[in-house]
Amino acid sequence: MKKRFLKGRRARYGGIAAVLTVLLVAATVLANVLFGTLAGRYGWYSSMRPALTYGVSEKCHQLLGAAMDAAEAESGTRAEVEIIFCDLPENLMASSTSSYVYQTALTLAERDPERIKVTCYDVWLNPDNVRGYMTTTVIDRETGIESEQPVTLKSTSVIIASGSYHRVYANTEFFVFEGGNASNVWAYNGERKLAAGILRAIAPDAPTVCLTNNHGEAYYDYEILYLLDDAGYRLDYVDLTQDAIPAGCGLLICFNPNKDLAVESGISSLSEPDVLDAFLAVPGHTFLVFLEDGTPRLPNLEAYLEGWGVSTLYHKSGETSYRYMVQDTSGSLTSDGYTIYGKASAGYAGELLAGLSQPVVFKNATALRAAGGFVPNGDGSYTRGNRTMYSLYESGKGAVSWANGAPVDGDGVLLMTLTEQTLEGGVSRVGVSASVDLATESFLQSAVYGNSDALLRLLGRFGNLRTPEGLTIKPFQSTDMSLVTTAQKLRWTLLLSILPALAIAAVAVPILVRRRHS
């Protein structure tokens, strides 16, 4: 009788426990459904992502302050810049991208409210407020040509204006995109872009840089053009066999040439070396050349560079000459050894590049050395007459030069040079880079390599410009919830499902067996 009573009570308790479990599960499900419905209706959401904020560096504040002081001293009037947003503040702050740019602009204005002003207009409700900004400077992404064109203002547009000057920026210009894909943003570049825009606005009479276009110049991308724009130059193109170099041009660039300079012959009386000599006879003028290990032999251009103290190196096998390819397996980013770190030289070059702490990378570089007749000065420079060639960057001690598939030279080589010609009233310059990739997107859009800052330092020196050097991009933190692949997830799921069961079985089976036989 007692056993029957106990079994009945246990059954009742078990039934009650089962009912309570069902009720608890049902209540939990109903609560989730109810809360989910209310959250969807009234917007009860809280972002679990980290709140990313990017302040303005002291270097940026000092750069802009000094530039505005200089502009005021030159003009005698106060330098004033207006940063105009084409949407209301609440909408800008709600945007996942515009909020970064807006907050950076506000920070700049808070530091110097007398000279930097932030204004917001609703471009849709009050288009008259921005009707005067319907044109802007545009760099064509296919050709790289800069021109003034009509522009359609959007709610994401940002305008930087000062006096009669203005420039419209698209929201995408303040960010860096992986592989050029506008849907895959990976870094914020607002501090540098806004600084560059303000520097350009308070000094609108920008010097012109002309890029030659009659030597088969090949661009792997157009990042060098955007860097020139950030440095404060106006962009133009010139065919040295057809056009006169514009009067306002102080910098001439020949980027990755594949055809030689034209020289006087029985067919033509034109001599591009003579055109370059006339250009470089003016103090302050600079000619830059970017070569690489795949550049074909260009006898006229190379002879011209030798006159400025720079010799390009070849290995001759039979009747064929092969250009040097520089490899440094001990100082390379890649296992093949052809993406190498440049070593900054000492002396004048060290002074010119002082403070640049990030490494400068030269990919697919050819080799340079001092040309014959230039006498070493013992400090990395070589002189002949009124021309002195300085080594800016050189290879490491472990570098080896290859040609025609074999190592041919184990001595160090130069990777970037700058030659100065002393003239009455100043100097003119010729610079040579042994790498074209030095100035491509992969390295100019990097937060860890110094290629961008090194070029900005030189460009600022050539054009007597203040550049946004040192204002590097800021990569976004990863917000991914998983760091493993799908296959790894499956393996971990199976493992974590089976191991507890095996552990329980390992403990429970001996106990059950022992009880059964006790």
C-alpha positions in Angstrom: 0.0 0.0 0.0 2.8 2.3 0.9 4.7 1.6 -2.4 1.5 2.3 -4.3 1.1 5.7 -2.5 4.7 6.6 -3.2 4.3 5.8 -6.9 1.1 7.9 -7.1 2.8 10.9 -5.4 5.8 10.7 -7.6 3.6 10.6 -10.7 1.7 13.7 -9.4 5.0 15.5 -8.8 6.3 14.4 -12.2 3.1 15.6 -13.9 3.2 19.0 -12.2 6.9 19.4 -13.1 6.1 18.6 -16.7 3.2 21.1 -16.8 5.3 23.8 -15.2 8.1 23.2 -17.7 5.7 23.5 -20.6 4.1 26.7 -19.1 7.6 28.2 -18.6 8.7 27.5 -22.2 5.3 28.8 -23.5 5.7 32.0 -21.4 9.3 32.5 -22.6 8.2 32.1 -26.3 5.2 34.5 -25.8 7.4 37.1 -24.1 10.0 37.0 -26.9 7.3 37.3 -29.5 5.6 40.2 -27.7 8.9 42.0 -27.1 10.0 41.4 -30.7 6.7 42.9 -32.0 7.0 46.0 -29.8 10.7 46.5 -30.6 10.0 46.4 -34.3 7.1 48.8 -33.9 8.7 51.3 -31.6 12.4 50.9 -32.5 13.6 49.4 -29.2 17.1 48.5 -30.5 20.5 49.0 -29.1 23.6 48.5 -31.3 26.1 46.0 -29.9 28.8 47.3 -32.2 31.7 49.3 -30.7 31.2 53.0 -31.0 34.1 54.1 -33.2 35.2 57.7 -32.9 38.2 59.3 -34.7 39.5 62.5 -33.2 41.6 65.1 -34.9 45.3 64.8 -34.2 47.3 67.7 -32.7 49.5 67.5 -35.8 46.5 68.4 -38.0 45.5 71.3 -35.8 49.0 72.7 -35.9 49.3 72.2 -39.6 46.1 74.1 -40.3 46.8 76.8 -37.8 50.3 77.5 -39.2 48.9 77.5 -42.8 46.1 80.0 -41.9 48.6 82.2 -40.0 50.8 82.3 -43.1 47.9 83.0 -45.4 46.8 85.9 -43.2 50.3 87.3 -43.1 50.5 87.2 -46.9 47.0 88.6 -47.6 46.6 91.0 -44.6 43.1 89.6 -44.1 41.7 86.9 -41.9 41.7 83.4 -43.4 38.2 82.0 -43.2 36.9 78.5 -44.4 33.4 77.2 -44.4 32.7 73.5 -44.4 29.2 73.0 -45.8 27.1 69.9 -45.3 24.1 69.3 -47.5 21.9 67.7 -44.8 20.7 68.5 -41.3 22.8 67.6 -38.3 20.4 64.9 -37.0 20.5 63.2 -40.4 24.3 63.4 -40.6 24.7 61.9 -37.1 22.3 59.1 -38.0 24.4 58.1 -41.0 27.0 55.4 -40.6 29.5 57.3 -42.8 28.5 61.0 -42.8 28.7 61.1 -39.1 32.5 60.6 -39.1 33.1 63.5 -41.5 30.7 65.7 -39.7 32.3 65.0 -36.3 35.8 65.7 -37.7 34.6 69.0 -39.2 33.0 70.0 -35.9 36.2 69.2 -34.0 38.2 71.4 -36.4 35.8 74.2 -36.0 35.8 73.9 -32.2 39.5 74.4 -32.1 39.5 77.5 -34.4 36.0 78.8 -34.4 37.0 82.3 -35.7 38.4 80.8 -38.9 36.7 77.5 -39.5 32.9 77.4 -39.7 30.6 74.4 -40.1 27.2 75.0 -41.8 24.4 72.5 -42.5 21.7 73.0 -45.2 18.9 70.7 -46.3 19.7 70.5 -50.0 16.3 69.1 -50.9 14.1 71.7 -49.0 16.3 74.7 -49.5 18.4 74.2 -52.6 18.9 78.0 -53.0 21.4 77.9 -50.1 23.9 75.8 -52.2 23.0 76.9 -55.7 26.3 78.8 -56.0 28.3 75.6 -55.6 27.0 73.7 -58.6 30.5 73.4 -60.2 33.6 71.7 -58.8 37.0 70.4 -59.7 36.7 66.8 -60.9 39.4 64.3 -61.5 38.3 61.7 -64.1 38.9 58.2 -62.6 39.5 56.8 -66.1 41.9 59.4 -67.5 43.1 61.2 -64.4 42.4 64.6 -66.1 41.3 67.4 -63.8 38.7 69.9 -65.0 35.9 72.2 -63.7 32.5 70.6 -64.3 28.9 71.0 -63.2 28.0 68.8 -60.3 24.8 67.6 -58.8 24.8 68.2 -55.1 23.5 65.3 -52.9 22.6 65.1 -49.3 26.0 63.4 -48.7 28.0 66.1 -50.5 30.5 68.2 -48.6 31.6 71.7 -49.7 34.8 73.5 -48.6 34.7 77.2 -49.5 36.8 80.2 -48.8 36.3 83.6 -50.6 35.6 83.0 -54.2 37.0 79.4 -54.1 35.0 76.3 -53.4 35.3 72.5 -54.0 32.6 69.8 -53.7 33.6 66.5 -52.3 31.6 63.3 -52.5 31.2 61.4 -49.3 33.2 58.5 -50.7 36.3 60.7 -50.9 36.7 60.6 -47.1 37.0 56.8 -47.0 39.3 54.1 -48.3 37.7 51.1 -50.1 39.2 47.6 -50.4 40.1 46.9 -54.0 38.3 50.0 -55.2 34.9 48.4 -54.3 32.7 51.3 -52.9 30.6 48.8 -51.0 33.6 47.5 -49.0 34.9 50.4 -46.9 37.8 49.5 -44.6 39.4 52.8 -43.5 38.5 56.4 -42.7 40.5 59.2 -44.4 38.5 62.2 -43.3 41.1 64.0 -41.3 43.6 64.1 -44.2 41.0 64.9 -46.9 39.4 67.7 -44.9 42.9 69.1 -44.1 43.9 68.9 -47.8 40.7 70.7 -48.7 41.2 73.5 -46.3 44.9 73.9 -47.3 43.8 74.2 -50.9 40.9 76.6 -50.1 43.2 79.1 -48.3 45.8 78.9 -51.1 43.6 78.6 -54.3 46.4 79.6 -56.6 47.8 76.1 -56.7 50.9 75.3 -58.8 50.4 73.0 -61.8 51.9 69.6 -62.2 52.0 68.3 -65.8 52.2 64.6 -66.5 53.7 63.6 -69.9 51.5 61.5 -72.1 53.6 60.9 -75.2 55.9 58.1 -74.0 53.5 55.3 -73.6 53.0 56.1 -69.9 51.2 53.3 -68.1 49.3 53.7 -64.9 48.4 50.6 -62.9 46.0 52.8 -61.0 45.5 56.6 -60.6 46.3 56.9 -56.9 49.4 59.0 -57.6 47.0 61.6 -59.2 44.9 61.8 -56.0 48.1 62.2 -54.0 49.2 65.1 -56.2 45.7 66.6 -55.6 46.0 66.2 -51.8 49.4 67.8 -52.0 47.8 71.0 -53.5 48.7 70.7 -57.2 46.4 71.3 -60.2 46.7 68.5 -62.7 47.4 68.8 -66.4 48.8 66.7 -69.2 51.4 67.6 -71.8 52.8 66.1 -75.0 56.3 67.4 -75.1 56.5 66.8 -78.9 53.3 68.9 -79.6 52.6 71.3 -76.7 54.5 74.0 -74.8 54.8 73.3 -71.1 52.2 75.7 -69.4 53.7 78.8 -67.8 52.4 77.9 -64.4 53.9 74.4 -64.4 56.7 73.9 -61.9 56.6 70.1 -61.8 56.8 67.7 -64.7 56.3 63.9 -64.2 57.1 61.1 -66.5 55.4 58.0 -64.9 56.3 54.5 -66.2 57.4 55.4 -69.7 57.5 52.8 -72.4 58.7 55.0 -75.3 61.9 57.0 -75.5 62.4 60.7 -75.7 62.3 62.2 -79.2 65.6 63.6 -80.4 66.5 65.7 -83.4 66.8 63.6 -86.5 66.5 63.9 -90.3 62.8 63.6 -89.9 62.2 66.0 -87.0 64.0 69.0 -85.6 62.3 68.5 -82.2 64.5 67.5 -79.3 62.7 66.6 -76.0 66.0 66.8 -74.1 66.3 70.4 -75.2 62.7 71.0 -74.0 63.6 69.6 -70.6 66.8 71.6 -70.5 64.8 74.8 -71.1 62.3 73.8 -68.4 65.0 73.0 -65.9 66.9 76.2 -66.5 64.2 77.9 -64.4 64.8 77.9 -60.6 62.2 75.9 -58.7 61.3 73.6 -61.6 61.5 69.8 -61.1 61.3 66.8 -63.4 60.4 63.4 -61.9 60.8 60.0 -63.6 59.3 56.7 -62.3 60.9 53.5 -63.7 60.7 49.8 -62.8 62.3 46.5 -63.5 60.0 46.0 -66.5 60.7 49.3 -68.2 62.1 48.8 -71.7 65.5 50.2 -72.6 65.1 53.9 -73.4 68.5 55.1 -74.6 67.7 58.8 -74.9 66.0 59.1 -71.6 68.7 57.2 -69.8 71.4 59.3 -71.4 69.6 62.4 -70.2 69.4 61.0 -66.7 73.1 60.2 -66.7 73.7 63.9 -67.4 72.0 64.5 -64.0 74.1 61.9 -62.3 71.8 58.8 -62.4 72.7 55.6 -64.2 70.3 52.8 -64.8 71.8 49.3 -64.8 71.8 46.5 -67.3 73.5 43.1 -67.8 74.5 42.4 -71.4 74.2 38.8 -72.6 75.2 38.5 -76.3 73.5 41.3 -78.2 70.8 41.7 -75.6 70.8 44.0 -72.5 68.7 43.0 -69.5 67.6 45.5 -67.0 68.5 44.8 -63.3 65.8 43.5 -61.0 66.5 44.1 -57.3 65.9 41.3 -54.8 66.4 41.3 -51.1 65.0 38.2 -49.3 66.1 39.5 -45.9 64.4 42.8 -46.2 61.2 42.0 -48.2 57.5 42.0 -47.5 57.1 39.0 -49.8 58.7 35.5 -50.0 60.1 36.2 -53.5 62.1 39.1 -52.2 61.0 41.6 -54.8 58.9 43.9 -52.5 61.7 45.5 -50.5 62.2 48.1 -47.8 64.2 51.2 -48.9 66.9 52.4 -46.5 66.9 56.1 -46.1 70.3 57.6 -46.9 72.3 60.0 -44.6 73.5 63.6 -45.2 71.3 66.0 -47.0 68.8 63.3 -47.9 68.5 62.4 -44.2 67.7 66.0 -43.4 65.2 66.2 -46.2 63.4 63.0 -45.0 63.8 63.6 -41.2 60.9 62.5 -39.1 59.5 60.0 -41.5 59.4 56.9 -39.3 57.3 54.5 -41.4 59.1 52.2 -43.9 59.0 53.1 -47.6 58.4 50.1 -49.8 59.8 49.6 -53.4 58.1 46.8 -55.4 59.5 45.4 -58.7 62.4 47.9 -58.5 65.2 48.3 -61.0 68.7 49.5 -59.9 70.2 53.0 -60.0 73.8 54.1 -59.3 75.8 57.3 -59.6 76.7 58.1 -63.2 80.3 58.2 -64.4 82.0 61.6 -63.9 80.1 62.4 -60.7 82.6 62.5 -57.8 81.4 61.1 -54.4 81.4 63.6 -51.5 81.4 61.0 -48.8 77.9 61.7 -47.6 75.8 59.7 -50.1 76.0 62.6 -52.7 77.9 63.0 -55.9 78.9 66.2 -57.7 79.8 67.2 -61.2 79.9 70.9 -62.1 76.8 72.6 -60.7 74.8 69.4 -60.3 74.8 67.3 -57.1 73.0 63.9 -57.0 71.7 62.7 -53.7 70.7 59.2 -52.7 67.3 59.3 -51.0 66.7 55.6 -50.6 68.9 52.6 -51.2 68.7 48.9 -51.0 69.8 46.8 -47.9 73.1 45.1 -47.7 71.6 41.7 -48.6 70.2 42.9 -51.9 71.1 41.1 -55.1 70.4 42.2 -58.6 69.1 39.7 -61.2 69.0 39.9 -65.0 68.0 37.3 -67.5 67.0 34.9 -64.7 70.4 34.9 -62.9 72.0 36.9 -60.1 74.5 39.4 -61.7 75.4 41.9 -59.0 75.7 41.7 -55.2 76.5 45.3 -54.5 74.0 47.8 -53.0 72.0 50.0 -55.4 70.1 53.2 -55.2 66.3 53.1 -55.2 65.4 56.8 -55.3 67.6 59.8 -56.2 67.3 63.6 -56.3 69.7 65.8 -58.3 69.9 69.5 -57.7 71.3 72.0 -60.3 72.5 75.2 -58.8 71.2 78.3 -60.7 71.2 82.0 -60.2 68.3 82.5 -57.9 67.8 78.9 -56.7 67.9 75.3 -57.9 66.1 73.0 -60.3 65.8 69.3 -59.7 65.6 65.9 -61.4 64.3 63.0 -59.3 64.3 59.3 -60.2 62.4 56.4 -58.6 63.4 52.8 -59.4 59.9 51.6 -58.7 56.5 52.5 -60.2 54.6 50.5 -57.6 56.0 52.8 -55.0 53.3 55.2 -56.0 50.3 52.9 -56.5 47.2 52.3 -54.4 48.5 49.3 -52.5 51.2 51.4 -50.8 49.8 54.9 -50.9 46.6 53.8 -49.2 48.4 52.1 -46.4 48.4 53.0 -42.7 51.7 51.2 -42.1 54.0 52.2 -45.0 55.5 55.6 -45.4 55.3 55.8 -49.2 52.5 58.5 -49.1 54.3 60.6 -46.5 57.7 60.4 -48.3 56.1 61.6 -51.6 54.1 64.3 -49.8 57.3 65.5 -48.2 59.0 65.8 -51.6 56.0 67.3 -53.3 55.7 69.9 -50.7 59.4 70.8 -51.0 59.1 71.0 -54.8 56.0 73.3 -54.8 56.7 75.2 -51.6 53.4 73.7 -50.3 52.1 72.7 -46.9 50.8 69.1 -47.4 48.8 66.8 -45.1 51.8 64.6 -44.4 51.5 62.4 -41.4 47.7 62.4 -41.4 47.4 58.7 -42.1 44.2 56.7 -42.8 42.5 55.1 -39.9 41.4 51.5 -40.5 38.0 50.4 -39.0 38.0 47.8 -36.3 36.7 44.4 -37.4 33.1 43.8 -36.2 32.9 40.3 -37.4 31.3 37.8 -34.9 33.3 34.9 -36.2 36.9 34.3 -36.9 36.6 30.8 -38.3 35.5 29.2 -41.5 32.2 27.3 -42.1 34.0 24.0 -42.1 35.7 24.9 -38.8 32.4 25.9 -37.3 31.0 22.4 -38.2 33.9 20.6 -36.7 33.7 22.6 -33.5 29.9 22.0 -33.3 30.3 18.2 -33.7 33.2 18.2 -31.2 31.4 20.2 -28.6 28.3 18.1 -29.0 30.0 14.7 -28.8 32.6 15.4 -26.1 30.1 16.2 -23.3 28.1 13.1 -24.1 31.2 10.9 -24.0 32.3 12.5 -20.7 28.9 11.8 -19.1 28.8 8.3 -20.5 32.3 7.6 -19.1 31.2 8.6 -15.7 27.6 7.2 -15.7 28.3 3.7 -17.2 30.6 2.5 -14.4 28.2 3.8 -11.8 25.2 2.0 -13.3 27.3 -1.2 -13.7 28.5 -1.0 -10.1 24.9 -0.5 -8.8 23.6 -3.3 -10.8 26.1 -5.8 -9.4 26.1 -4.4 -5.8 
